[in-house]
Amino acid sequence: MATIKTLLLATIALCIGLAAFIYSGAYPVGADVPHTAFTNWVLETLRDRSIERASKDIQVPDLDDPELLIEGGPDYNEMCVGCHLKPGGKESELSQGLYPAPPDLTKRASDPRRQFWAIKHGIKASGMPAWGPTHDDQRIWAMVAFLQKLPELTPQQYQILTARDEEAPDHHH
Amino acid sequence: MKIFTPLLIVTLLLTLAAQAHDPSQHKDKAEKPQCAALKDMDIKKMDKQDPVTQALIKKCMKQLHPEEKPETEK
């Protein structure tokens, strides 16, 4: 009985301490002050496991269709390059200022399921918006197809594939 | 007045969020594909089965071979 009472008191004290810490405003929320290692681990693990779980059943279409690259390239250049960079490009103000730092997608391609999910749903408190409400799945898959090839593109190839040629037929109706 | 300002901001944000990213908005400031760079890449040595090569050739067909009509117009 005494053990239960002690545990109960400890739990109440912990809750009061946690609430006091939250209301104190002592935790720095500025993007220029990194999280503690523990907070960082908690948030990164939470994010990775959540995306892994949510995206595991997504069916990946054939991403080797050149039409998808032609369609996805201009969208990437207009919507993503400011944070996720381009081949031969320098770091941007956004890529340096955001916290957590957005991944440099010119370095390596990650799992297409995870990319599709992150583009469609966004990620809370990271600066990554959800493009799903305004972009259909076909258009998001085109961006994923482009992301899969992005690390191997030269700056010249990137320029050609991302230019929105006004004479080319419009892929979005 | 205090209550109207947040309402106005929320309304404005919702209005902006409802607008899809429209490619036609970017056409005015869009740059053309610089296909001259493709000539320097030696297309013969490029893998024709590679989706990137196919996309590059498709995108630059008009600039590199203006006399040839795209498949859809034949």
gemmi code that builds the backbone of each chain (N, CA, C; Angstrom):
import gemmi

chains = {
    "A": [
        ("MET", (0.837, -1.216, 0.000), (0.000, 0.000, 0.000), (0.866, 1.258, 0.000)),
        ("ALA", (1.933, 1.149, 0.819), (2.858, 2.294, 0.919), (3.564, 2.532, -0.407)),
        ("THR", (3.869, 1.435, -1.138), (4.543, 1.552, -2.441), (3.646, 2.262, -3.452)),
        ("ILE", (2.373, 1.860, -3.452), (1.409, 2.477, -4.381), (1.279, 3.966, -4.078)),
        ("LYS", (1.233, 4.282, -2.778), (1.097, 5.690, -2.366), (2.317, 6.495, -2.826)),
        ("THR", (3.491, 5.892, -2.675), (4.728, 6.577, -3.090), (4.749, 6.805, -4.598)),
        ("LEU", (4.355, 5.730, -5.331), (4.335, 5.841, -6.796), (3.358, 6.913, -7.260)),
        ("LEU", (2.202, 6.947, -6.618), (1.169, 7.932, -6.957), (1.676, 9.352, -6.701)),
        ("LEU", (2.305, 9.533, -5.549), (2.848, 10.865, -5.204), (3.954, 11.273, -6.180)),
        ("ALA", (4.790, 10.295, -6.556), (5.880, 10.575, -7.495), (5.327, 10.977, -8.865)),
        ("THR", (4.271, 10.270, -9.298), (3.643, 10.575, -10.592), (3.035, 11.976, -10.575)),
        ("ILE", (2.340, 12.304, -9.463), (1.734, 13.634, -9.341), (2.816, 14.709, -9.337)),
        ("ALA", (3.900, 14.442, -8.602), (5.011, 15.418, -8.542), (5.633, 15.614, -9.921)),
        ("LEU", (5.757, 14.490, -10.656), (6.338, 14.555, -12.004), (5.448, 15.391, -12.934)),
        ("CYS", (4.139, 15.156, -12.851), (3.186, 15.899, -13.690), (3.230, 17.386, -13.357)),
        ("ILE", (3.273, 17.692, -12.048), (3.326, 19.113, -11.625), (4.627, 19.747, -12.121)),
        ("GLY", (5.733, 18.994, -11.987), (7.037, 19.502, -12.441), (7.044, 19.761, -13.933)),
        ("LEU", (6.447, 18.817, -14.691), (6.388, 18.947, -16.152), (5.542, 20.157, -16.550)),
        ("ALA", (4.382, 20.283, -15.889), (3.501, 21.426, -16.188), (4.206, 22.741, -15.852)),
        ("ALA", (4.907, 22.758, -14.723), (5.634, 23.974, -14.314), (6.700, 24.332, -15.338)),
        ("PHE", (7.382, 23.287, -15.854), (8.420, 23.528, -16.867), (7.804, 24.085, -18.155)),
        ("ILE", (6.694, 23.494, -18.582), (6.032, 23.948, -19.818), (5.582, 25.407, -19.669)),
        ("TYR", (4.940, 25.709, -18.529), (4.417, 27.072, -18.332), (5.510, 28.091, -18.025)),
        ("SER", (6.665, 27.624, -17.602), (7.745, 28.570, -17.247), (8.302, 29.287, -18.469)),
        ("GLY", (8.166, 28.649, -19.644), (8.737, 29.241, -20.864), (10.243, 29.122, -20.922)),
        ("ALA", (10.803, 28.229, -20.110), (12.263, 28.108, -20.048), (12.853, 27.387, -21.268)),
        ("TYR", (12.039, 26.544, -21.926), (12.602, 25.788, -23.052), (12.772, 26.715, -24.263)),
        ("PRO", (13.971, 26.792, -24.848), (14.174, 27.689, -25.996), (13.528, 27.127, -27.267)),
        ("VAL", (12.658, 27.903, -27.889), (11.994, 27.419, -29.109), (12.554, 28.085, -30.367)),
        ("GLY", (13.532, 28.959, -30.215), (14.143, 29.604, -31.375), (14.790, 28.571, -32.284)),
        ("ALA", (14.634, 28.765, -33.619), (15.184, 27.803, -34.581), (16.707, 27.854, -34.626)),
        ("ASP", (17.303, 28.857, -33.992), (18.769, 28.944, -34.002), (19.404, 28.304, -32.768)),
        ("VAL", (18.571, 27.692, -31.924), (19.102, 26.951, -30.764), (18.700, 25.485, -30.929)),
        ("PRO", (19.666, 24.580, -31.142), (19.311, 23.170, -31.377), (18.637, 22.535, -30.162)),
        ("HIS", (17.829, 21.508, -30.430), (17.236, 20.731, -29.342), (18.343, 20.028, -28.548)),
        ("THR", (17.998, 19.630, -27.341), (18.937, 18.776, -26.600), (18.993, 17.425, -27.324)),
        ("ALA", (20.021, 16.657, -27.072), (20.175, 15.355, -27.743), (18.968, 14.461, -27.487)),
        ("PHE", (18.447, 14.513, -26.257), (17.297, 13.668, -25.920), (16.056, 14.100, -26.701)),
        ("THR", (15.765, 15.404, -26.692), (14.586, 15.906, -27.418), (14.719, 15.581, -28.896)),
        ("ASN", (15.928, 15.777, -29.430), (16.185, 15.492, -30.837), (15.904, 14.022, -31.157)),
        ("TRP", (16.373, 13.143, -30.284), (16.150, 11.710, -30.493), (14.658, 11.389, -30.462)),
        ("VAL", (13.965, 11.951, -29.474), (12.521, 11.689, -29.344), (11.796, 12.138, -30.613)),
        ("LEU", (12.062, 13.373, -31.053), (11.337, 13.926, -32.200), (11.686, 13.201, -33.504)),
        ("GLU", (12.971, 12.902, -33.701), (13.380, 12.215, -34.937), (12.840, 10.790, -34.990)),
        ("THR", (12.894, 10.114, -33.856), (12.377, 8.742, -33.813), (10.870, 8.733, -34.038)),
        ("LEU", (10.190, 9.682, -33.389), (8.738, 9.807, -33.551), (8.383, 10.039, -35.018)),
        ("ARG", (9.107, 10.953, -35.661), (8.841, 11.291, -37.069), (9.131, 10.089, -37.981)),
        ("ASP", (10.304, 9.478, -37.800), (10.678, 8.364, -38.679), (9.742, 7.178, -38.543)),
        ("ARG", (9.396, 6.838, -37.311), (8.512, 5.686, -37.093), (7.107, 5.976, -37.627)),
        ("SER", (6.664, 7.213, -37.438), (5.331, 7.587, -37.896), (5.239, 7.506, -39.424)),
        ("ILE", (6.251, 8.041, -40.114), (6.237, 8.008, -41.588), (6.368, 6.569, -42.079)),
        ("GLU", (7.223, 5.804, -41.415), (7.419, 4.399, -41.796), (6.099, 3.638, -41.713)),
        ("ARG", (5.408, 3.839, -40.605), (4.146, 3.120, -40.377), (3.076, 3.573, -41.371)),
        ("ALA", (2.989, 4.885, -41.588), (1.924, 5.423, -42.440), (2.152, 5.128, -43.923)),
        ("SER", (3.404, 4.944, -44.315), (3.685, 4.815, -45.763), (3.918, 3.371, -46.207)),
        ("LYS", (3.917, 2.434, -45.272), (4.360, 1.075, -45.616), (3.461, 0.374, -46.639)),
        ("ASP", (2.195, 0.732, -46.690), (1.281, 0.042, -47.618), (1.040, 0.812, -48.916)),
        ("ILE", (1.753, 1.894, -49.124), (1.559, 2.676, -50.351), (2.112, 1.892, -51.545)),
        ("GLN", (1.322, 1.796, -52.591), (1.741, 1.090, -53.802), (2.497, 2.058, -54.717)),
        ("VAL", (3.731, 1.716, -55.050), (4.561, 2.598, -55.882), (4.326, 2.281, -57.361)),
        ("PRO", (3.930, 3.276, -58.166), (3.755, 3.023, -59.602), (5.106, 2.963, -60.301)),
        ("ASP", (5.102, 2.685, -61.597), (6.341, 2.669, -62.383), (6.874, 4.101, -62.464)),
        ("LEU", (8.029, 4.313, -61.835), (8.582, 5.677, -61.785), (9.619, 5.919, -62.882)),
        ("ASP", (9.787, 4.947, -63.793), (10.772, 5.104, -64.864), (10.174, 5.684, -66.143)),
        ("ASP", (8.952, 6.185, -66.048), (8.325, 6.810, -67.209), (8.917, 8.211, -67.396)),
        ("PRO", (9.561, 8.495, -68.565), (10.168, 9.823, -68.771), (9.164, 10.971, -68.678)),
        ("GLU", (7.884, 10.681, -68.974), (6.847, 11.720, -68.865), (6.729, 12.228, -67.423)),
        ("LEU", (6.928, 11.310, -66.470), (6.843, 11.712, -65.063), (7.967, 12.690, -64.716)),
        ("LEU", (9.159, 12.453, -65.279), (10.287, 13.367, -65.014), (10.005, 14.744, -65.598)),
        ("ILE", (9.425, 14.755, -66.800), (9.116, 16.028, -67.462), (8.044, 16.793, -66.677)),
        ("GLU", (7.115, 16.020, -66.102), (6.034, 16.652, -65.336), (6.494, 17.085, -63.941)),
        ("GLY", (7.311, 16.248, -63.311), (7.698, 16.515, -61.923), (8.811, 17.538, -61.772)),
        ("GLY", (9.678, 17.646, -62.784), (10.816, 18.566, -62.690), (10.429, 20.018, -62.430)),
        ("PRO", (9.556, 20.588, -63.273), (9.177, 21.992, -63.041), (8.507, 22.223, -61.682)),
        ("ASP", (7.688, 21.262, -61.241), (7.049, 21.407, -59.927), (8.101, 21.448, -58.824)),
        ("TYR", (9.095, 20.562, -58.920), (10.166, 20.563, -57.907), (10.868, 21.917, -57.890)),
        ("ASN", (11.151, 22.424, -59.068), (11.900, 23.680, -59.172), (11.110, 24.862, -58.611)),
        ("GLU", (9.802, 24.801, -58.728), (8.972, 25.910, -58.254), (8.568, 25.765, -56.786)),
        ("MET", (8.489, 24.536, -56.299), (7.944, 24.339, -54.959), (8.970, 23.904, -53.918)),
        ("CYS", (10.048, 23.251, -54.334), (10.901, 22.558, -53.365), (12.343, 23.051, -53.299)),
        ("VAL", (12.827, 23.612, -54.435), (14.265, 23.852, -54.549), (14.792, 24.843, -53.499)),
        ("GLY", (13.946, 25.746, -53.047), (14.371, 26.744, -52.060), (14.898, 26.111, -50.784)),
        ("CYS", (14.316, 24.968, -50.408), (14.744, 24.282, -49.178), (15.625, 23.067, -49.482)),
        ("HIS", (15.281, 22.334, -50.558), (15.933, 21.034, -50.788), (17.034, 21.081, -51.842)),
        ("LEU", (17.302, 22.248, -52.395), (18.467, 22.517, -53.257), (18.446, 21.802, -54.614)),
        ("LYS", (19.436, 22.179, -55.447), (19.535, 21.603, -56.796), (20.989, 21.277, -57.116)),
        ("PRO", (21.223, 20.420, -58.127), (22.605, 20.030, -58.441), (23.470, 21.246, -58.758)),
        ("GLY", (24.622, 21.312, -58.153), (25.548, 22.416, -58.405), (25.173, 23.710, -57.705)),
        ("GLY", (24.057, 23.716, -56.992), (23.602, 24.932, -56.320), (24.204, 25.081, -54.931)),
        ("LYS", (24.154, 26.332, -54.442), (24.662, 26.565, -53.081), (23.518, 26.401, -52.085)),
        ("GLU", (23.893, 26.390, -50.809), (22.863, 26.358, -49.768), (22.055, 27.649, -49.829)),
        ("SER", (20.777, 27.556, -49.547), (19.920, 28.738, -49.603), (19.708, 29.284, -48.182)),
        ("GLU", (19.112, 30.468, -48.118), (18.799, 31.044, -46.796), (17.827, 30.137, -46.039)),
        ("LEU", (16.873, 29.554, -46.780), (15.906, 28.664, -46.134), (16.572, 27.382, -45.641)),
        ("SER", (17.435, 26.798, -46.481), (18.063, 25.532, -46.079), (18.975, 25.723, -44.870)),
        ("GLN", (19.527, 26.921, -44.742), (20.405, 27.187, -43.596), (19.617, 27.622, -42.357)),
        ("GLY", (18.481, 28.270, -42.585), (17.753, 28.856, -41.457), (16.706, 27.968, -40.831)),
        ("LEU", (16.195, 26.991, -41.606), (15.144, 26.133, -41.058), (15.718, 25.143, -40.039)),
        ("TYR", (14.908, 24.846, -39.015), (15.289, 23.830, -38.039), (14.065, 22.996, -37.696)),
        ("PRO", (14.099, 21.709, -37.907), (15.224, 20.920, -38.384), (15.591, 21.260, -39.834)),
        ("ALA", (16.889, 21.127, -40.156), (17.360, 21.463, -41.498), (16.706, 20.547, -42.530)),
        ("PRO", (16.171, 21.128, -43.605), (15.562, 20.269, -44.632), (16.629, 19.398, -45.307)),
        ("PRO", (16.306, 18.149, -45.634), (17.322, 17.285, -46.264), (17.717, 17.805, -47.646)),
        ("ASP", (19.017, 17.686, -47.954), (19.512, 18.040, -49.284), (19.198, 16.868, -50.212)),
        ("LEU", (18.179, 17.033, -51.053), (17.699, 15.916, -51.866), (18.561, 15.647, -53.094)),
        ("THR", (19.619, 16.441, -53.271), (20.539, 16.167, -54.385), (21.587, 15.133, -53.971)),
        ("LYS", (21.636, 14.801, -52.698), (22.670, 13.877, -52.203), (22.298, 12.416, -52.419)),
        ("ARG", (21.072, 12.050, -52.010), (20.657, 10.655, -52.209), (19.131, 10.574, -52.206)),
        ("ALA", (18.642, 9.556, -52.926), (17.192, 9.369, -53.005), (16.751, 8.394, -51.922)),
        ("SER", (15.730, 8.777, -51.176), (15.234, 7.861, -50.140), (14.072, 7.045, -50.699)),
        ("ASP", (13.458, 6.259, -49.845), (12.348, 5.381, -50.235), (11.214, 6.200, -50.885)),
        ("PRO", (10.794, 5.806, -52.110), (9.729, 6.574, -52.777), (8.421, 6.635, -51.988)),
        ("ARG", (8.125, 5.576, -51.212), (6.890, 5.589, -50.404), (6.947, 6.737, -49.390)),
        ("ARG", (8.085, 6.842, -48.733), (8.247, 7.884, -47.709), (8.212, 9.263, -48.354)),
        ("GLN", (8.840, 9.395, -49.524), (8.832, 10.694, -50.205), (7.399, 11.089, -50.579)),
        ("PHE", (6.649, 10.120, -51.127), (5.263, 10.400, -51.512), (4.455, 10.843, -50.301)),
        ("TRP", (4.613, 10.103, -49.219), (3.830, 10.417, -48.011), (4.193, 11.811, -47.480)),
        ("ALA", (5.491, 12.117, -47.408), (5.931, 13.413, -46.860), (5.455, 14.565, -47.728)),
        ("ILE", (5.485, 14.391, -49.058), (5.017, 15.468, -49.946), (3.510, 15.655, -49.772)),
        ("LYS", (2.790, 14.543, -49.735), (1.323, 14.634, -49.665), (0.832, 15.184, -48.334)),
        ("HIS", (1.437, 14.716, -47.241), (0.899, 15.060, -45.917), (1.696, 16.132, -45.178)),
        ("GLY", (2.924, 16.409, -45.620), (3.752, 17.363, -44.890), (4.208, 16.802, -43.562)),
        ("ILE", (5.010, 17.576, -42.839), (5.488, 17.131, -41.519), (5.323, 18.276, -40.533)),
        ("LYS", (4.615, 17.989, -39.470), (4.332, 19.017, -38.460), (5.604, 19.687, -37.935)),
        ("ALA", (5.534, 20.978, -37.701), (6.592, 21.762, -37.046), (7.978, 21.566, -37.679)),
        ("SER", (7.978, 21.402, -39.012), (9.270, 21.232, -39.674), (9.433, 22.208, -40.838)),
        ("GLY", (8.371, 22.879, -41.211), (8.410, 23.753, -42.380), (7.986, 23.030, -43.646)),
        ("MET", (7.788, 21.692, -43.552), (7.362, 20.918, -44.733), (5.844, 20.966, -44.854)),
        ("PRO", (5.337, 21.636, -45.903), (3.879, 21.732, -46.032), (3.258, 20.464, -46.605)),
        ("ALA", (1.955, 20.309, -46.416), (1.211, 19.207, -47.041), (0.749, 19.694, -48.412)),
        ("TRP", (1.237, 19.036, -49.477), (0.834, 19.443, -50.824), (-0.401, 18.678, -51.287)),
        ("GLY", (-0.823, 17.686, -50.498), (-1.977, 16.865, -50.864), (-3.264, 17.638, -51.108)),
        ("PRO", (-3.581, 18.624, -50.265), (-4.855, 19.325, -50.484), (-4.930, 20.073, -51.822)),
        ("THR", (-3.793, 20.394, -52.402), (-3.826, 21.174, -53.651), (-3.212, 20.438, -54.845)),
        ("HIS", (-2.650, 19.249, -54.624), (-2.014, 18.516, -55.721), (-2.485, 17.063, -55.694)),
        ("ASP", (-2.907, 16.541, -56.849), (-3.405, 15.162, -56.852), (-2.234, 14.162, -56.800)),
        ("ASP", (-2.590, 12.893, -56.582), (-1.568, 11.854, -56.399), (-0.658, 11.721, -57.620)),
        ("GLN", (-1.245, 11.821, -58.816), (-0.461, 11.681, -60.052), (0.660, 12.719, -60.092)),
        ("ARG", (0.318, 13.938, -59.700), (1.306, 15.025, -59.738), (2.381, 14.821, -58.666)),
        ("ILE", (1.967, 14.296, -57.522), (2.943, 14.032, -56.454), (3.876, 12.881, -56.852)),
        ("TRP", (3.317, 11.844, -57.499), (4.183, 10.738, -57.957), (5.187, 11.233, -58.994)),
        ("ALA", (4.778, 12.195, -59.821), (5.709, 12.757, -60.815), (6.883, 13.429, -60.092)),
        ("MET", (6.589, 14.111, -59.000), (7.671, 14.734, -58.224), (8.568, 13.664, -57.592)),
        ("VAL", (7.946, 12.584, -57.114), (8.740, 11.494, -56.522), (9.654, 10.877, -57.584)),
        ("ALA", (9.108, 10.657, -58.794), (9.925, 10.102, -59.887), (11.122, 11.013, -60.154)),
        ("PHE", (10.882, 12.311, -60.132), (11.976, 13.263, -60.356), (12.994, 13.193, -59.206)),
        ("LEU", (12.501, 13.092, -57.982), (13.397, 13.018, -56.811), (14.291, 11.781, -56.863)),
        ("GLN", (13.751, 10.679, -57.412), (14.547, 9.453, -57.499), (15.752, 9.626, -58.429)),
        ("LYS", (15.607, 10.506, -59.422), (16.702, 10.719, -60.380), (17.558, 11.938, -60.030)),
        ("LEU", (17.048, 12.798, -59.158), (17.728, 14.062, -58.854), (19.207, 13.918, -58.460)),
        ("PRO", (19.582, 12.961, -57.603), (20.996, 12.883, -57.193), (21.962, 12.607, -58.347)),
        ("GLU", (21.461, 12.030, -59.448), (22.379, 11.700, -60.550), (22.364, 12.756, -61.659)),
        ("LEU", (21.564, 13.801, -61.506), (21.470, 14.820, -62.561), (22.628, 15.812, -62.489)),
        ("THR", (23.118, 16.224, -63.657), (24.097, 17.313, -63.712), (23.324, 18.629, -63.672)),
        ("PRO", (23.991, 19.756, -63.390), (23.287, 21.050, -63.409), (22.604, 21.319, -64.749)),
        ("GLN", (23.243, 20.912, -65.859), (22.658, 21.144, -67.191), (21.388, 20.298, -67.382)),
        ("GLN", (21.473, 19.042, -66.987), (20.289, 18.172, -67.110), (19.152, 18.692, -66.234)),
        ("TYR", (19.523, 19.168, -65.045), (18.503, 19.714, -64.128), (17.808, 20.905, -64.778)),
        ("GLN", (18.609, 21.791, -65.381), (18.023, 22.988, -66.001), (17.019, 22.596, -67.082)),
        ("ILE", (17.398, 21.634, -67.916), (16.511, 21.229, -69.025), (15.223, 20.597, -68.487)),
        ("LEU", (15.378, 19.710, -67.531), (14.198, 18.979, -67.041), (13.270, 19.836, -66.186)),
        ("THR", (13.782, 20.899, -65.598), (12.923, 21.700, -64.705), (12.384, 22.968, -65.366)),
        ("ALA", (12.907, 23.314, -66.546), (12.395, 24.507, -67.225), (10.949, 24.249, -67.651)),
        ("ARG", (10.087, 25.190, -67.335), (8.687, 25.021, -67.742), (8.528, 25.632, -69.120)),
        ("ASP", (8.752, 24.785, -70.108), (8.731, 25.240, -71.504), (7.308, 25.620, -71.887)),
        ("GLU", (7.109, 26.901, -72.210), (5.739, 27.345, -72.515), (5.214, 26.767, -73.829)),
        ("GLU", (6.137, 26.263, -74.680), (5.666, 25.682, -75.934), (5.285, 24.213, -75.770)),
        ("ALA", (5.778, 23.634, -74.675), (5.463, 22.218, -74.457), (4.013, 22.085, -74.036)),
        ("PRO", (3.415, 20.937, -74.366), (2.027, 20.740, -73.956), (1.887, 20.757, -72.443)),
        ("ASP", (0.788, 21.367, -71.972), (0.556, 21.471, -70.541), (0.108, 20.125, -69.990)),
        ("HIS", (0.809, 19.639, -68.966), (0.468, 18.325, -68.419), (-0.639, 18.415, -67.378)),
        ("HIS", (-0.954, 19.641, -66.944), (-1.935, 19.760, -65.858), (-3.221, 20.355, -66.386)),
        ("HIS", (-4.288, 19.627, -66.265), (-5.561, 20.135, -66.748), (-6.542, 20.274, -65.597)),
    ],
    "B": [
        ("MET", (-12.736, 45.182, -32.678), (-11.618, 45.237, -33.637), (-10.610, 44.134, -33.363)),
        ("LYS", (-10.423, 43.878, -32.028), (-9.437, 42.861, -31.658), (-9.804, 41.494, -32.230)),
        ("ILE", (-11.106, 41.241, -32.297), (-11.534, 39.915, -32.757), (-11.507, 39.813, -34.284)),
        ("PHE", (-11.593, 40.961, -34.975), (-11.651, 40.947, -36.428), (-10.288, 40.661, -37.057)),
        ("THR", (-9.228, 41.148, -36.431), (-7.895, 40.960, -37.013), (-7.527, 39.483, -37.155)),
        ("PRO", (-7.654, 38.680, -36.061), (-7.363, 37.248, -36.247), (-8.283, 36.590, -37.271)),
        ("LEU", (-9.559, 37.007, -37.265), (-10.513, 36.433, -38.219), (-10.094, 36.716, -39.651)),
        ("LEU", (-9.635, 37.948, -39.865), (-9.196, 38.383, -41.187), (-7.986, 37.568, -41.638)),
        ("ILE", (-7.047, 37.361, -40.703), (-5.834, 36.596, -41.025), (-6.187, 35.151, -41.366)),
        ("VAL", (-7.079, 34.551, -40.554), (-7.482, 33.160, -40.792), (-8.174, 33.046, -42.149)),
        ("THR", (-9.074, 33.990, -42.450), (-9.789, 33.966, -43.737), (-8.805, 34.066, -44.892)),
        ("LEU", (-7.837, 34.973, -44.751), (-6.839, 35.174, -45.798), (-6.007, 33.915, -46.019)),
        ("LEU", (-5.600, 33.288, -44.902), (-4.800, 32.062, -44.998), (-5.588, 30.933, -45.652)),
        ("LEU", (-6.869, 30.810, -45.271), (-7.697, 29.752, -45.851), (-7.899, 29.979, -47.341)),
        ("THR", (-8.034, 31.242, -47.737), (-8.212, 31.565, -49.150), (-6.969, 31.176, -49.932)),
        ("LEU", (-5.804, 31.505, -49.379), (-4.545, 31.178, -50.059), (-4.345, 29.678, -50.143)),
        ("ALA", (-4.705, 28.967, -49.052), (-4.496, 27.524, -49.005), (-5.365, 26.801, -50.025)),
        ("ALA", (-6.513, 27.396, -50.357), (-7.437, 26.737, -51.272), (-6.964, 26.820, -52.719)),
        ("GLN", (-5.989, 27.692, -52.999), (-5.522, 27.844, -54.374), (-4.428, 26.825, -54.660)),
        ("ALA", (-4.638, 25.984, -55.677), (-3.614, 25.010, -56.051), (-2.451, 25.718, -56.709)),
        ("HIS", (-1.309, 25.044, -56.674), (-0.121, 25.568, -57.350), (-0.351, 25.422, -58.843)),
        ("ASP", (-0.619, 26.533, -59.510), (-0.984, 26.515, -60.917), (0.247, 26.774, -61.785)),
        ("PRO", (0.644, 25.773, -62.607), (1.847, 25.942, -63.440), (1.778, 27.158, -64.356)),
        ("SER", (0.571, 27.533, -64.780), (0.471, 28.663, -65.710), (0.937, 29.965, -65.064)),
        ("GLN", (0.912, 30.019, -63.717), (1.387, 31.219, -63.019), (2.885, 31.412, -63.200)),
        ("HIS", (3.585, 30.339, -63.522), (5.042, 30.411, -63.620), (5.529, 30.589, -65.044)),
        ("LYS", (4.609, 30.518, -66.008), (5.039, 30.535, -67.406), (5.681, 31.863, -67.802)),
        ("ASP", (5.186, 32.963, -67.217), (5.723, 34.280, -67.585), (7.196, 34.408, -67.218)),
        ("LYS", (7.557, 33.880, -66.039), (8.940, 34.010, -65.601), (9.754, 32.735, -65.865)),
        ("ALA", (9.131, 31.775, -66.577), (9.816, 30.511, -66.829), (10.948, 30.697, -67.828)),
        ("GLU", (12.059, 29.996, -67.578), (13.148, 30.042, -68.551), (13.049, 28.816, -69.455)),
        ("LYS", (13.504, 28.990, -70.689), (13.450, 27.883, -71.640), (14.514, 26.841, -71.299)),
        ("PRO", (14.265, 25.585, -71.672), (15.318, 24.588, -71.472), (16.533, 24.903, -72.346)),
        ("GLN", (17.693, 24.908, -71.740), (18.911, 25.236, -72.494), (19.446, 23.967, -73.152)),
        ("CYS", (18.814, 23.632, -74.278), (19.102, 22.353, -74.932), (20.442, 22.345, -75.663)),
        ("ALA", (21.053, 23.498, -75.827), (22.374, 23.532, -76.468), (23.349, 22.690, -75.653)),
        ("ALA", (23.131, 22.652, -74.339), (24.009, 21.860, -73.464), (23.921, 20.377, -73.805)),
        ("LEU", (22.769, 19.970, -74.321), (22.568, 18.567, -74.673), (23.477, 18.155, -75.830)),
        ("LYS", (23.743, 19.104, -76.741), (24.623, 18.805, -77.888), (26.031, 18.445, -77.403)),
        ("ASP", (26.449, 19.103, -76.299), (27.792, 18.836, -75.766), (27.851, 17.519, -74.988)),
        ("MET", (26.692, 16.942, -74.707), (26.687, 15.739, -73.856), (26.955, 14.456, -74.642)),
        ("ASP", (27.057, 14.537, -75.960), (27.284, 13.383, -76.826), (26.170, 12.346, -76.634)),
        ("ILE", (25.069, 12.619, -77.287), (23.866, 11.791, -77.120), (24.128, 10.327, -77.494)),
        ("LYS", (25.045, 10.117, -78.473), (25.315, 8.739, -78.918), (25.830, 7.867, -77.776)),
        ("LYS", (26.570, 8.514, -76.867), (27.141, 7.740, -75.752), (26.144, 7.566, -74.602)),
        ("MET", (25.019, 8.284, -74.666), (24.045, 8.198, -73.571), (23.185, 6.951, -73.731)),
        ("ASP", (22.774, 6.387, -72.611), (21.944, 5.189, -72.613), (20.515, 5.569, -73.017)),
        ("LYS", (20.113, 5.092, -74.184), (18.785, 5.470, -74.713), (17.632, 4.856, -73.894)),
        ("GLN", (17.944, 3.837, -73.106), (16.910, 3.206, -72.283), (16.716, 3.943, -70.957)),
        ("ASP", (17.664, 4.833, -70.658), (17.594, 5.556, -69.384), (16.462, 6.590, -69.422)),
        ("PRO", (15.558, 6.565, -68.433), (14.433, 7.522, -68.432), (14.894, 8.987, -68.467)),
        ("VAL", (16.042, 9.275, -67.840), (16.539, 10.671, -67.851), (16.915, 11.069, -69.275)),
        ("THR", (17.628, 10.183, -69.979), (18.003, 10.456, -71.374), (16.753, 10.645, -72.222)),
        ("GLN", (15.791, 9.746, -72.044), (14.552, 9.830, -72.832), (13.821, 11.143, -72.564)),
        ("ALA", (13.779, 11.550, -71.292), (13.092, 12.802, -70.942), (13.830, 14.008, -71.530)),
        ("LEU", (15.152, 13.975, -71.479), (15.948, 15.088, -72.031), (15.720, 15.219, -73.533)),
        ("ILE", (15.778, 14.094, -74.228), (15.591, 14.115, -75.687), (14.182, 14.598, -76.026)),
        ("LYS", (13.204, 14.084, -75.300), (11.816, 14.464, -75.550), (11.607, 15.966, -75.338)),
        ("LYS", (12.204, 16.470, -74.257), (12.016, 17.883, -73.921), (12.729, 18.794, -74.932)),
        ("CYS", (13.827, 18.308, -75.493), (14.629, 19.153, -76.386), (14.361, 18.882, -77.859)),
        ("MET", (13.451, 17.972, -78.161), (13.201, 17.603, -79.557), (12.899, 18.824, -80.423)),
        ("LYS", (12.048, 19.708, -79.926), (11.640, 20.878, -80.710), (12.815, 21.799, -81.008)),
        ("GLN", (13.663, 22.002, -79.990), (14.790, 22.918, -80.163), (15.883, 22.317, -81.037)),
        ("LEU", (16.144, 21.018, -80.854), (17.250, 20.389, -81.585), (16.853, 20.019, -83.009)),
        ("HIS", (15.594, 19.633, -83.185), (15.117, 19.248, -84.521), (13.788, 19.952, -84.801)),
        ("PRO", (13.815, 21.263, -85.044), (12.561, 22.005, -85.246), (11.771, 21.538, -86.452)),
        ("GLU", (12.456, 20.891, -87.412), (11.745, 20.458, -88.635), (10.897, 19.217, -88.390)),
        ("GLU", (11.255, 18.439, -87.318), (10.519, 17.200, -87.038), (9.298, 17.482, -86.178)),
        ("LYS", (8.175, 16.914, -86.595), (6.957, 17.096, -85.803), (6.906, 16.035, -84.709)),
        ("PRO", (6.389, 16.400, -83.530), (6.223, 15.391, -82.482), (5.262, 14.298, -82.944)),
        ("GLU", (5.400, 13.116, -82.344), (4.577, 11.959, -82.714), (3.087, 12.277, -82.745)),
        ("THR", (2.648, 13.089, -81.793), (1.218, 13.352, -81.659), (0.662, 14.181, -82.816)),
        ("GLU", (1.552, 14.937, -83.496), (1.073, 15.801, -84.584), (1.157, 15.130, -85.944)),
        ("LYS", (1.758, 13.926, -86.008), (1.915, 13.256, -87.309), (0.607, 12.637, -87.759)),
    ],
}
model = gemmi.Model(1)
for chain_id, residues in chains.items():
    chain = gemmi.Chain(chain_id)
    for i, (resn, *xyz) in enumerate(residues, 1):
        res = gemmi.Residue()
        res.name, res.seqid = resn, gemmi.SeqId(i, " ")
        for name, pos in zip(("N", "CA", "C"), xyz):
            atom = gemmi.Atom()
            atom.name, atom.element = name, gemmi.Element(name[0])
            atom.pos, atom.b_iso = gemmi.Position(*pos), 0.0
            res.add_atom(atom)
        chain.add_residue(res)
    model.add_chain(chain)
structure = gemmi.Structure()
structure.add_model(model)
structure.setup_entities()
